[in-house]
Amino acid sequence: ASNVVGEGFFVIPCNAIPTDVTFTIAGKAFTLSSDSLNFGELEEGSNACVGGIVGANEGEILGFWVLGDVFLRNVYTEFDFGNQQVGFA
């Protein structure tokens, strides 16, 4: 990543955005397409695109990941309040 804009959004060459990114949670693979990961060109006609994965401040170790709207737009989510758990499909 060559640059950061806004609140931690990375700017990368448009042709460097991977075809797919797969997260494995509890043994189940969830794949996100490049369309989900690419928020589009930083400026019209440029080769710089804004990536959909947001980073935390350098040096900050949180011990967890936040999978936001880029992930949630690609899965069905079940909030089970009775058992206090969340499921993805």
C-alpha positions in Angstrom: 0.0 0.0 0.0 1.4 3.3 -1.0 -0.8 5.8 0.8 -3.5 6.1 3.4 -6.6 8.4 3.0 -9.4 9.2 5.4 -9.7 7.0 8.5 -7.2 4.3 7.5 -8.2 3.5 4.0 -5.3 2.4 1.9 -4.7 3.6 -1.7 -3.1 1.0 -3.9 -2.6 0.6 -7.7 -6.0 -0.5 -9.2 -4.3 -3.4 -11.0 -2.8 -4.7 -7.7 -6.2 -5.4 -6.0 -6.3 -9.2 -5.6 -9.0 -11.2 -7.4 -10.2 -12.8 -4.2 -9.4 -12.6 -0.5 -10.5 -15.5 1.7 -11.0 -15.4 5.5 -11.4 -18.6 7.4 -13.6 -18.4 10.5 -14.2 -21.5 12.7 -13.0 -23.7 9.8 -15.4 -22.1 7.2 -13.9 -20.1 4.3 -15.6 -16.8 3.3 -14.3 -15.3 0.0 -14.6 -11.7 -0.9 -14.4 -10.6 -4.5 -12.2 -7.8 -5.9 -15.5 -5.8 -6.5 -16.1 -5.9 -2.8 -12.5 -4.9 -2.0 -12.2 -2.0 -4.5 -14.0 1.2 -3.5 -13.0 2.7 -6.9 -10.5 5.2 -8.2 -9.1 7.9 -5.9 -9.5 10.4 -8.7 -11.2 9.9 -12.1 -8.8 8.4 -14.6 -6.0 7.5 -12.1 -4.6 4.1 -11.5 -4.9 4.7 -7.7 -7.8 2.9 -6.1 -9.2 3.0 -2.5 -9.2 -0.4 -0.9 -12.1 -1.7 1.2 -10.0 -3.0 4.0 -9.2 -0.4 6.7 -6.1 -0.6 8.8 -5.5 0.4 12.4 -2.8 2.8 13.5 0.8 1.4 13.0 2.1 -0.2 16.2 -1.4 -0.7 17.6 -2.0 -4.3 18.5 -5.6 -5.0 19.3 -5.6 -8.8 19.3 -8.6 -8.9 17.0 -9.8 -7.9 13.5 -12.8 -5.8 12.6 -14.6 -7.3 9.6 -16.9 -4.5 8.5 -19.3 -3.8 5.7 -17.0 -5.2 3.1 -17.3 -8.6 4.7 -20.9 -8.4 5.9 -22.2 -7.5 2.3 -20.9 -10.9 1.2 -22.5 -13.2 3.9 -25.8 -13.9 5.5 -25.6 -13.0 9.2 -27.7 -14.5 12.0 -27.7 -12.8 15.4 -28.8 -15.4 18.0 -29.6 -13.4 21.1 -30.8 -16.4 23.1 -27.5 -18.2 22.8 -25.4 -15.0 22.6 -23.7 -15.9 19.3 -23.4 -14.7 15.8 -23.4 -17.0 12.7 -22.4 -16.5 9.1 -23.4 -18.4 6.0 
